[in-house]
Amino acid sequence: MMRPSVLKEFGKHETPFYYYDLRLLRENIAALQTALAAHQDFRVHYALKANFDEKVLRIISAAGLGADCVSGGEVQRALDTGFAPSKIVFAGVGKSDKE
């Protein structure tokens, strides 16, 4: 649930705009990691197509999650925001020769 102070801040911005609760993102990642701790062979990869915001991706990469990419641009964005190459999954159809 959003805090009233956060909702009040929304009135100060022109619309449309994006709001990301980075504290909640960190909490959800921590809860996910706790829940999956017993499953050693389980890996989580975040789909960059869902959101490629730099701050969001840096938090996700710093937490040790992987990146799911379907284009060369997404792979580059993952690398630029701190994902280790070994934690990037690159798959999908319709790849160019360069990709």
C-alpha atoms as a printed R data frame, in Angstrom:
   type eleno elety resid chain resno      x       y       z
1  ATOM     1    CA   MET     A     1  0.000   0.000   0.000
2  ATOM     2    CA   MET     A     2  1.286   3.446  -0.864
3  ATOM     3    CA   ARG     A     3  2.110   5.804   1.946
4  ATOM     4    CA   PRO     A     4  0.046   9.042   1.966
5  ATOM     5    CA   SER     A     5  3.277  11.052   1.752
6  ATOM     6    CA   VAL     A     6  4.132   9.305  -1.521
7  ATOM     7    CA   LEU     A     7  0.687   9.928  -2.965
8  ATOM     8    CA   LYS     A     8  0.990  13.616  -2.055
9  ATOM     9    CA   GLU     A     9  4.245  13.814  -4.025
10 ATOM    10    CA   PHE     A    10  2.490  12.575  -7.163
11 ATOM    11    CA   GLY     A    11  0.646  15.879  -7.455
12 ATOM    12    CA   LYS     A    12  3.970  17.658  -8.002
13 ATOM    13    CA   HIS     A    13  4.683  15.865 -11.283
14 ATOM    14    CA   GLU     A    14  3.273  16.322 -14.741
15 ATOM    15    CA   THR     A    15  1.585  13.254 -16.121
16 ATOM    16    CA   PRO     A    16  2.185  10.731 -17.346
17 ATOM    17    CA   PHE     A    17  5.176   9.657 -15.268
18 ATOM    18    CA   TYR     A    18  6.580   6.422 -13.892
19 ATOM    19    CA   TYR     A    19  6.881   5.724 -10.188
20 ATOM    20    CA   TYR     A    20  9.078   2.914  -8.902
21 ATOM    21    CA   ASP     A    21  9.126   2.003  -5.212
22 ATOM    22    CA   LEU     A    22 12.758   0.942  -5.034
23 ATOM    23    CA   ARG     A    23 12.466   0.060  -1.349
24 ATOM    24    CA   LEU     A    24  9.657  -2.358  -2.177
25 ATOM    25    CA   LEU     A    25 11.662  -3.774  -5.088
26 ATOM    26    CA   ARG     A    26 14.571  -4.518  -2.731
27 ATOM    27    CA   GLU     A    27 12.201  -6.076  -0.180
28 ATOM    28    CA   ASN     A    28 10.591  -8.293  -2.823
29 ATOM    29    CA   ILE     A    29 13.972  -9.444  -4.135
30 ATOM    30    CA   ALA     A    30 15.090 -10.279  -0.588
31 ATOM    31    CA   ALA     A    31 11.874 -12.229   0.056
32 ATOM    32    CA   LEU     A    32 12.314 -14.118  -3.212
33 ATOM    33    CA   GLN     A    33 15.911 -14.970  -2.378
34 ATOM    34    CA   THR     A    34 14.905 -16.173   1.086
35 ATOM    35    CA   ALA     A    35 12.131 -18.349  -0.332
36 ATOM    36    CA   LEU     A    36 14.443 -19.864  -2.943
37 ATOM    37    CA   ALA     A    37 17.473 -20.352  -0.682
38 ATOM    38    CA   ALA     A    38 16.692 -24.056  -0.254
39 ATOM    39    CA   HIS     A    39 16.729 -24.597  -4.018
40 ATOM    40    CA   GLN     A    40 20.386 -24.430  -5.016
41 ATOM    41    CA   ASP     A    41 19.866 -25.092  -8.715
42 ATOM    42    CA   PHE     A    42 17.195 -22.420  -9.106
43 ATOM    43    CA   ARG     A    43 18.052 -19.187 -10.925
44 ATOM    44    CA   VAL     A    44 15.966 -16.071 -11.448
45 ATOM    45    CA   HIS     A    45 16.430 -13.979 -14.581
46 ATOM    46    CA   TYR     A    46 14.638 -10.661 -14.963
47 ATOM    47    CA   ALA     A    47 13.163  -9.971 -18.417
48 ATOM    48    CA   LEU     A    48 14.541  -6.647 -19.583
49 ATOM    49    CA   LYS     A    49 11.593  -6.257 -21.940
50 ATOM    50    CA   ALA     A    50  9.450  -5.719 -18.823
51 ATOM    51    CA   ASN     A    51 11.372  -2.635 -17.696
52 ATOM    52    CA   PHE     A    52 14.790  -1.327 -18.699
53 ATOM    53    CA   ASP     A    53 15.051   1.572 -16.222
54 ATOM    54    CA   GLU     A    54 18.686   1.968 -15.174
55 ATOM    55    CA   LYS     A    55 18.069   2.227 -11.406
56 ATOM    56    CA   VAL     A    56 15.733  -0.763 -11.433
57 ATOM    57    CA   LEU     A    57 18.220  -2.881 -13.392
58 ATOM    58    CA   ARG     A    58 21.158  -1.874 -11.183
59 ATOM    59    CA   ILE     A    59 19.249  -2.972  -8.072
60 ATOM    60    CA   ILE     A    60 18.335  -6.283  -9.697
61 ATOM    61    CA   SER     A    61 21.879  -6.954 -10.920
62 ATOM    62    CA   ALA     A    62 23.404  -5.960  -7.556
63 ATOM    63    CA   ALA     A    63 21.142  -8.548  -5.910
64 ATOM    64    CA   GLY     A    64 22.743 -11.234  -8.052
65 ATOM    65    CA   LEU     A    65 19.776 -12.009 -10.279
66 ATOM    66    CA   GLY     A    66 20.263 -12.723 -13.956
67 ATOM    67    CA   ALA     A    67 18.997 -10.953 -17.068
68 ATOM    68    CA   ASP     A    68 16.707 -12.470 -19.695
69 ATOM    69    CA   CYS     A    69 17.364 -10.748 -23.031
70 ATOM    70    CA   VAL     A    70 15.839 -11.186 -26.479
71 ATOM    71    CA   SER     A    71 17.795  -8.553 -28.431
72 ATOM    72    CA   GLY     A    72 21.323  -7.303 -28.759
73 ATOM    73    CA   GLY     A    73 20.182  -3.986 -27.313
74 ATOM    74    CA   GLU     A    74 18.862  -5.705 -24.204
75 ATOM    75    CA   VAL     A    75 22.131  -7.617 -23.798
76 ATOM    76    CA   GLN     A    76 24.063  -4.344 -24.014
77 ATOM    77    CA   ARG     A    77 21.724  -2.692 -21.489
78 ATOM    78    CA   ALA     A    78 22.201  -5.635 -19.119
79 ATOM    79    CA   LEU     A    79 25.982  -5.352 -19.390
80 ATOM    80    CA   ASP     A    80 25.832  -1.569 -18.943
81 ATOM    81    CA   THR     A    81 23.808  -1.915 -15.739
82 ATOM    82    CA   GLY     A    82 26.082  -4.422 -14.048
83 ATOM    83    CA   PHE     A    83 24.862  -7.880 -14.996
84 ATOM    84    CA   ALA     A    84 27.714 -10.366 -15.299
85 ATOM    85    CA   PRO     A    85 27.919 -11.902 -18.784
86 ATOM    86    CA   SER     A    86 27.568 -15.335 -17.184
87 ATOM    87    CA   LYS     A    87 24.166 -14.287 -15.776
88 ATOM    88    CA   ILE     A    88 22.700 -13.128 -19.088
89 ATOM    89    CA   VAL     A    89 20.389 -15.465 -20.998
90 ATOM    90    CA   PHE     A    90 20.041 -14.503 -24.677
91 ATOM    91    CA   ALA     A    91 17.377 -16.357 -26.625
92 ATOM    92    CA   GLY     A    92 14.419 -15.876 -28.899
93 ATOM    93    CA   VAL     A    93 13.560 -15.765 -32.569
94 ATOM    94    CA   GLY     A    94 14.381 -13.317 -35.339
95 ATOM    95    CA   LYS     A    95 17.977 -12.475 -34.494
96 ATOM    96    CA   SER     A    96 20.085 -10.422 -36.864
97 ATOM    97    CA   ASP     A    97 23.505 -11.665 -37.991
98 ATOM    98    CA   LYS     A    98 25.111  -9.061 -35.710
99 ATOM    99    CA   GLU     A    99 23.195 -10.323 -32.675
